[in-house]
């Protein structure tokens, strides 16, 4: 589970710390280069529900391991891109493959294990995704600093290969899976999922999770790249070391959700994120990094809870339900990178932090109403 999450997310965010370098090398505007971040998000949101429907028909491991290996191809092709259009296309193809890893993995967890065990394993899976997101950013930042951005994509490709091999060898074939009779039946489950108030509320929380995370790192990175900090690619990649706090807290959040209840954990997450946002407003780099750490821990714990709840709240066709969750999640991420932009131009980072705080408040209110009963 951890290797599957790592392999997906080591690719997802690898261009984030090297955007300025890519813009100069490929003679592209920052707006065009930003598409290398949003393209895989958009592709993921587009394909996620259908990846779930396919796995409901044909099985889980075949898609998880197959997509993990296929993902290596566009990653290596990105290293040879001669212009920003080709690079963006490679990133879009990556996004088309990614849901076949993490959407199907969510359904695998929900289908193979009972509620408490599924929640705990979701924490392990989340640790892998967080470590992958951290590794993709820090590896691309440091390799770009010393060897160039093309070498960075080759390095990410090697990490992806290692993760794919681990998934192929270590992940057991599903035992409790029962295929849906036809693919159309999975697609016809969409109205059922979209009329399930528990799933809809959980989708809203998933939207807020990635909105918060993308908004936090995108616009705070802009702040740290400017005066008076002027951080370069390696340094910006290094700040993602705070992701490691999420690696530690995700399994803990899963266990606490089982023992103490999801509402209690979500309330604690909200306090962590708000405290972290407040610390990032201080004009002191160590305090800002501490704020990032606290906010990351809170957001990743929220993701653990929402991910584990998705399969439990679905009445049937769990992969399709997970696919819709992933769609909501990545639409949230896309909005988190776009909607705060005018706020950034007018009010800077404090305005962006306020928008994230409002989203967090909506998430907390939703969670307190949604997680009244334990599943």
C-alpha positions in Angstrom: 0.0 0.0 0.0 2.7 2.5 0.9 4.7 1.7 -2.3 1.6 2.3 -4.4 1.0 5.7 -2.8 4.7 6.6 -3.1 4.9 5.7 -6.8 1.8 7.8 -7.6 2.7 10.9 -5.7 6.5 11.0 -6.4 5.3 11.9 -10.0 2.4 14.2 -9.2 4.2 17.1 -7.6 7.8 16.8 -9.0 7.6 20.1 -11.0 6.5 22.3 -8.2 9.9 23.4 -6.8 11.5 23.8 -10.3 8.9 26.0 -12.1 11.1 29.0 -12.5 13.9 26.9 -13.9 11.6 25.2 -16.4 10.3 28.7 -17.5 13.8 29.9 -18.3 15.0 26.7 -19.9 11.9 26.2 -22.1 11.4 30.0 -22.8 7.9 29.9 -21.4 5.8 32.2 -19.3 5.1 31.3 -15.7 1.4 30.8 -16.6 2.3 28.2 -19.2 4.8 26.5 -16.8 2.1 26.4 -14.1 0.2 24.1 -16.4 2.8 21.4 -15.7 1.3 21.4 -12.2 -2.4 21.7 -13.1 -2.3 19.3 -16.1 -2.0 16.1 -14.1 -4.5 17.4 -11.6 -7.1 18.0 -14.4 -6.4 14.7 -16.1 -6.7 12.9 -12.7 -10.1 14.5 -12.0 -11.3 13.7 -15.5 -10.4 10.0 -15.5 -10.8 9.0 -11.8 -14.5 7.9 -11.9 -13.9 5.7 -15.0 -10.8 4.1 -13.5 -12.9 3.0 -10.6 -15.6 1.6 -12.8 -13.0 -0.4 -14.8 -11.6 -1.9 -11.6 -15.0 -2.8 -10.4 -15.3 -5.0 -13.5 -11.8 -6.4 -13.9 -10.1 -6.4 -10.5 -7.8 -4.3 -8.3 -4.2 -5.4 -8.4 -4.0 -5.6 -12.2 -4.7 -1.9 -12.5 -2.6 -0.8 -9.5 0.6 -2.6 -10.7 0.0 -2.1 -14.4 -0.5 1.7 -14.1 2.6 1.9 -11.8 4.8 0.5 -14.6 3.1 2.5 -17.4 3.6 5.7 -15.5 7.4 5.4 -16.0 7.0 6.0 -19.7 5.6 9.6 -19.7 8.0 10.4 -16.8 11.0 9.5 -18.9 9.6 11.2 -22.0 9.1 14.4 -20.0 12.9 14.5 -19.6 13.3 14.8 -23.4 10.7 17.5 -23.9 11.8 20.3 -26.2 9.1 22.8 -25.3 6.5 23.5 -22.6 3.7 22.0 -24.7 5.3 18.6 -24.9 6.2 18.7 -21.2 2.6 19.6 -20.3 1.3 16.8 -22.5 3.6 14.3 -20.7 2.3 15.5 -17.4 -1.3 15.2 -18.6 -0.6 11.6 -19.6 0.8 11.0 -16.1 -2.4 12.3 -14.7 -4.5 9.9 -16.8 -2.6 6.9 -15.3 -2.5 8.1 -11.7 -6.1 7.3 -10.8 -5.6 3.7 -11.7 -3.2 3.6 -8.7 -4.7 5.6 -6.0 -8.4 5.3 -6.8 -8.2 1.6 -7.1 -6.0 1.4 -4.0 -8.7 3.0 -1.9 -11.2 0.5 -3.2 -8.8 -2.3 -2.5 -8.5 -1.3 1.1 -12.2 -0.9 1.6 -13.0 -4.2 -0.1 -10.4 -6.4 1.6 -10.6 -5.3 5.2 -13.3 -4.5 7.8 -14.0 -0.9 8.9 -11.4 -0.4 11.7 -8.6 -2.3 9.8 -9.4 -0.4 6.6 -9.1 2.9 8.5 -5.7 1.9 9.9 -4.4 0.7 6.5 -5.6 4.0 4.9 -3.2 5.7 7.3 -0.3 3.4 6.1 -1.3 4.2 2.5 -1.4 7.9 3.2 2.1 7.7 4.7 3.3 6.3 1.3 1.6 9.1 -0.6 3.1 11.8 1.6 6.6 10.3 1.4 6.1 10.1 -2.4 5.0 13.8 -2.6 8.0 14.8 -0.4 10.5 12.7 -2.4 9.3 13.9 -5.8 9.7 17.5 -4.7 13.0 17.3 -2.9 14.6 15.0 -5.5 13.6 17.2 -8.4 14.8 20.3 -6.5 18.2 19.0 -5.6 18.9 17.1 -8.9 17.8 20.2 -10.9 20.1 22.4 -8.8 23.2 20.3 -9.6 22.4 18.3 -12.8 19.5 20.1 -14.5 15.8 19.5 -14.8 16.0 16.7 -17.3 18.1 14.6 -15.0 15.4 15.3 -12.3 12.8 13.5 -14.4 15.1 10.5 -14.9 15.6 10.3 -11.2 11.9 10.4 -10.6 11.5 7.7 -13.2 13.9 5.4 -11.3 12.0 6.0 -8.1 8.8 5.1 -9.9 10.4 1.9 -11.2 11.4 0.8 -7.7 7.9 1.5 -6.3 6.2 -0.4 -9.2 8.4 -3.5 -8.5 7.5 -3.4 -4.8 3.8 -3.3 -5.7 4.1 -6.2 -8.2 6.0 -8.4 -5.7 4.5 -7.6 -2.4 0.8 -6.6 -2.9 -1.4 -9.7 -2.5 -4.0 -10.3 -5.1 -7.5 -9.4 -3.9 -9.4 -12.2 -2.3 -12.8 -10.6 -1.5 -13.3 -8.9 -4.9 -16.5 -9.7 -6.7 -16.6 -8.3 -10.2 -19.5 -6.2 -11.3 -21.3 -8.0 -14.1 -20.8 -5.3 -16.7 -18.9 -2.0 -16.9 -22.1 -0.1 -17.6 -23.4 -1.2 -14.2 -20.6 0.6 -12.5 -21.3 3.7 -14.5 -24.9 3.5 -13.5 -23.9 3.6 -9.9 -23.0 7.3 -10.3 -26.5 8.5 -9.4 -26.5 6.3 -6.3 -23.2 7.7 -5.1 -24.3 11.3 -5.9 -27.5 10.9 -4.0 -25.7 9.5 -1.0 -25.4 12.4 1.5 -22.6 10.8 3.4 -20.5 10.4 0.3 -21.3 14.0 -0.9 -20.3 15.4 2.4 -17.1 13.3 2.3 -16.4 14.6 -1.2 -16.7 18.1 0.1 -14.1 17.4 2.7 -11.8 15.8 0.1 -12.2 18.9 -2.0 -11.1 21.1 0.9 -8.1 18.9 1.8 -6.3 19.4 -1.5 -7.5 23.0 -1.9 -5.8 23.7 1.4 -2.6 21.8 0.6 -2.1 23.3 -2.9 -3.0 26.8 -1.8 -0.7 26.5 1.2 2.4 25.4 -0.7 1.9 27.2 -4.0 1.4 30.7 -2.6 3.7 30.4 0.4 6.4 29.2 -2.1 5.8 32.4 -4.1 6.4 34.3 -0.8 9.6 32.4 0.0 11.0 32.8 -3.6 10.6 36.6 -3.3 12.2 39.2 -1.1 13.6 38.9 1.5 14.0 35.1 1.3 14.9 34.5 -2.3 14.9 30.7 -1.9 16.2 28.6 -5.0 15.0 25.2 -6.3 16.9 23.1 -3.8 15.9 25.3 -0.9 12.2 25.3 -2.0 12.4 21.6 -2.4 13.8 21.2 1.1 10.9 23.0 2.7 8.8 20.0 1.7 10.6 18.1 4.5 7.6 19.1 6.6 5.8 16.4 4.6 7.6 13.9 6.8 5.4 15.0 9.7 2.4 13.8 7.7 4.1 10.4 7.2 4.3 10.1 11.0 0.8 11.4 11.8 -1.3 9.6 9.2 -1.2 6.1 10.8 -1.7 7.7 14.2 -4.8 9.6 12.8 -6.2 6.3 11.5 -5.9 4.7 14.9 -7.3 7.7 16.7 -10.3 7.8 14.4 -11.0 4.2 15.3 -10.5 4.7 19.0 -11.7 8.2 19.6 -14.0 8.9 16.7 -13.6 10.8 13.5 -15.2 14.0 14.8 -12.7 14.4 17.6 -9.8 13.9 15.3 -11.1 16.3 12.7 -11.6 19.0 15.3 -7.9 18.5 16.4 -6.9 18.7 12.7 -8.7 22.0 12.3 -6.8 23.4 15.3 -3.5 22.2 13.9 -4.1 23.8 10.5 -5.3 27.1 11.9 -2.4 27.4 14.3 0.0 26.5 11.5 -1.5 29.2 9.2 -1.1 31.8 12.0 2.6 30.9 12.3 3.2 31.3 8.6 2.2 34.9 8.9 5.2 35.7 11.1 8.1 37.3 9.2 10.5 34.6 10.5 11.6 31.6 8.4 11.9 29.1 11.3 8.4 30.0 12.6 7.0 29.8 9.1 8.5 26.3 8.7 7.0 25.2 12.0 3.6 26.6 10.8 4.0 24.6 7.6 4.7 21.4 9.6 1.6 21.9 11.8 -0.6 22.6 8.9 0.7 19.6 6.9 0.1 17.3 9.9 -3.5 18.5 10.2 -4.3 18.3 6.5 -2.8 14.9 6.0 -4.7 13.5 9.0 -7.9 14.9 7.4 -7.0 13.1 4.2 -6.5 9.8 6.1 -9.9 10.0 7.6 -11.7 11.1 4.4 -9.9 8.4 2.4 -10.8 5.6 4.8 -14.4 6.7 5.0 -15.1 6.8 1.3 -15.3 3.0 0.8 -17.2 2.5 4.0 -19.9 5.0 3.1 -20.4 3.6 -0.4 -23.3 1.2 -0.7 -21.8 -0.7 -3.7 -19.4 -0.2 -6.6 -16.7 1.1 -4.1 -14.1 1.8 -6.8 -16.5 4.1 -8.6 -17.3 5.9 -5.3 -13.5 6.2 -4.7 -13.1 7.6 -8.2 -15.7 10.3 -7.6 -13.8 11.1 -4.3 -10.6 11.5 -6.2 -12.3 13.7 -8.8 -13.6 16.0 -6.0 -10.2 15.9 -4.4 -8.3 17.1 -7.5 -10.9 19.6 -8.5 -10.2 21.0 -5.1 -6.5 21.0 -5.8 -7.0 22.8 -9.1 -9.1 25.4 -7.4 -6.5 25.8 -4.6 -3.9 26.8 -7.2 -6.2 29.1 -9.2 -8.9 30.8 -7.0 -6.5 32.5 -4.5 -4.5 34.1 -7.3 -6.4 37.4 -7.4 -6.3 37.4 -3.6 -2.5 36.9 -3.8 -2.1 39.9 -6.1 -4.2 42.1 -3.8 -3.4 41.0 -0.3 -0.4 38.7 -0.6 0.0 35.6 1.6 -2.2 36.8 4.5 -5.2 36.9 2.1 -4.4 33.4 0.8 -4.1 32.1 4.4 -7.5 33.6 5.2 -9.1 31.8 2.2 -7.6 28.5 3.4 -8.9 29.1 6.9 -12.4 29.6 5.6 -12.2 26.4 3.6 -11.0 24.6 6.8 -14.0 26.0 8.7 -16.4 24.6 6.1 -14.7 21.3 6.3 -14.9 21.1 10.1 -18.6 22.0 10.1 -19.2 19.3 7.5 -17.2 16.7 9.4 -19.0 17.4 12.7 -22.3 16.7 10.9 -21.1 13.8 8.8 -19.1 11.7 11.3 -21.8 11.4 14.0 -21.9 7.6 13.8 -19.0 5.3 13.7 -18.7 2.9 10.7 
